[in-house]
Amino acid sequence: MNAPMSKILAWGPLASRVVAALFGGYALAALASVAALALPLRASEAVFTGMLASFLVYAGAAVWVFAVRSATRAWVGLLVVALPLLAAAWTVWRGAPA
């Protein structure tokens, strides 16, 4: 195998984890922030709760992405966590007045 290809294969999983931490963590934080509006709280409290939770979710996702065994597990784990958050955010979006 040539040298450039071996470098790509060596750095590929790390690059995938970095992308997962940056963009996957951001997506989870955004979904958590919106999903918090589905909580049975006043709107102002739900917004504040979602904002605070988004910081924890982003930091936790970034740490978790580098703690799992493979980049594939990191992406699958982000997707598994995103699905219920997406469902909660969808109910908020569907219930919003037009």
Buried (B, 14 or more C-beta within 10 A) or exposed (E): EEEEEEEEEEEEEEEBBBBBBBEBBBBBBBBBBBBBBBBEBEEEEBBEBBEEBBEEBBEBBBEBBEEBEEBEEBBEBBEEBBEEBBEBBBEBEEEEEE
